[in-house]
């Protein structure tokens, strides 16, 4: 039994580290999405810039002497670089829904981090300290599914079933402890 708890602690530690990495990467993505949204909704003065012999109108962020700092031309929605030689890229502007989705994902990851942190400390999923945050994660994923789509609903169902299993195991563990 002790060996199994150590295995749960070890795997929970690895998953907690992976969730922490995902959390910080998602924060960086969220910052880039917010900046892209701000830049795409802000009107900058434009100038004609030559890229690979093709003249393109690009926004000027600022000037330092004769040097001008331009915003990359991929910021505009629907801009197509396929007519420029050796480049074939399609980009679109980040919308508010993308930012909202990233915020929801950050919150969901945070709830999952709490679950795995407590699993790492306790080693057993059949404790109230693990059941409560798992239930909160399931409820949040259910709410997120109402905004984001079907995938969070499916995840909420899976996490909800695990929550019921953990709660049932907790009740059996308490019953076993009181009869001994």
N, C-alpha and C positions, 0 to 999 in steps of 0.2 A: 504494500500500500504506500509506503514511504517513497519507494522508487518511482511509482506512478506520479506522486505529487511533485517530486523533483523534476520529472519530465515535463509536467504541466508548467511548472515555474520557468523552466528553460525555454520552452517554446513560446510562452507568454512574453518572456523578455525579448526574444527575437522579433515577435510580431509587434510588440510595443516600440522597438527601435525602428522597424519598417514604417509603422504608422507615424512616428515622429518625423522621419525623413519625408514622408508624403505630406505631412502637415506643413513643413517649412517650404517644400517645393510648391505646394498649392498657395502659400502666402505670396511667394515670388510671382507666381502666375497671376494671382489676383491683383497684385500691384501693377504688373504689366498690362492687364486688362483695363484697369482703372485709368492708367496713363494713356492707353490707346483710345479709350472712350473719350477722355478729355481732349486729346489731340484731334480726334476725328470730329468732335463737335465744336472746336474752336476754329475761328476763321483767321488764318495767317495770310499776310501778303504773299503773293506768288511771283515767281520769276521763271523764265524759260531756261532749262538746264539741258545740256547735251549729254546723253548716255548712249555709248556705243554708236555715235553718229545720229541718234534719233533725238529730236528736240521734244522735251517733256516739260509741262508746267508743274513746278514743285513749290510747296510752301517754304518760305524762309523763316526759320525760328528766330535767328538773330544774326547780327554782323559784328565781326571783330576786324576793324580796319577795312581792308579790301576783301577779306575772307568772309564768305557767307556760309552759315551753317543751315543746311536745308533738312527738312524732315524727309525721311525715306518716302518714296512715292507710293509705297504699298499701303499707306494709311487710308486711302480713299476707298469707299465701298465700290466694288465692281471694276476696279482698275485692272486692266489685263496687260501683262508684260510679254505676252506670247509673240507680239510682233517685233520685239527686240531680239536680235540674234543671240543664241546660246542661253537664253533665259526663258523658262516657261513656268510661271508661278501665278497662282490665283489667290487673292486675299480678300477678306471682307472686314468691314468695321465691326468691332466688338459692340454688342448691344447690352442693354441693362439686364436682360435675362441671363446673359453669360456671367455677369458679375454676381447676380443673385444666386445663380447655381453654384458658383465657386464659394460663396459665403455659406450656403447650405452644406456643401461638401466639407468645409472646414469644421463646421459645428458637428457634423456626423463623425468625422475623424476624431474630434476631441472626445465625444462620448465613447467611441471605441477605445481610445487611449486609456480612459478611466477604467473601463472594464478589464483590459489586459494588464493594467498596472496593478489592479486589485487581485487579479489571478496570479500575477507574478509574486505578490506578497503572500497571499493565502495558500496558493497551490491547489485549492479546491474550488470548483465552481458552485458547490452546494452550500453557499453561505449568503446571508442577507446582504453583505457588502458587495457581492457580485451580482445578485439578482436585481437589486434596485437600479444600478446604472444600465444593466442590460435591458430592463423594462423601459427606461427612459430613452435608450437608443432606439428601441422598436417603435415607441410612440413618435419620436422625432422623425424616423424614416417614413412612418405612415403620413405624417404631416408634409414631409418633403415630397412624397409621392403625389400629394394633391396639387403641388405646384410644378414639379419637375417631370412627372410621367410614370410609366409602368415599372421601371427598374427599381426605384426606391420602394414601391409597393411590394414587389417580390422580396427584396431584401428585408423589409419590415416583417413580412410573413415568416421568413426563415429565422430572423433574430427573435421574433415573438415565440416561435416554437422552442427555440433554445432556452428562452426565458422560462417557459412553462416547464421544460425538462429540469432546468436548474432549480426552480422553485419546488418542484416535486421531490427532487433529490435532497433539497434542504429540509423539507418536511420529514422525509424518511430518516435523514441523518439525525434530526432532533428527536424523533421518536426512538431511534436506536440508542441515542445517548441517554435518554431519560429511563429506558428500560434496563440499562446496564447499571 
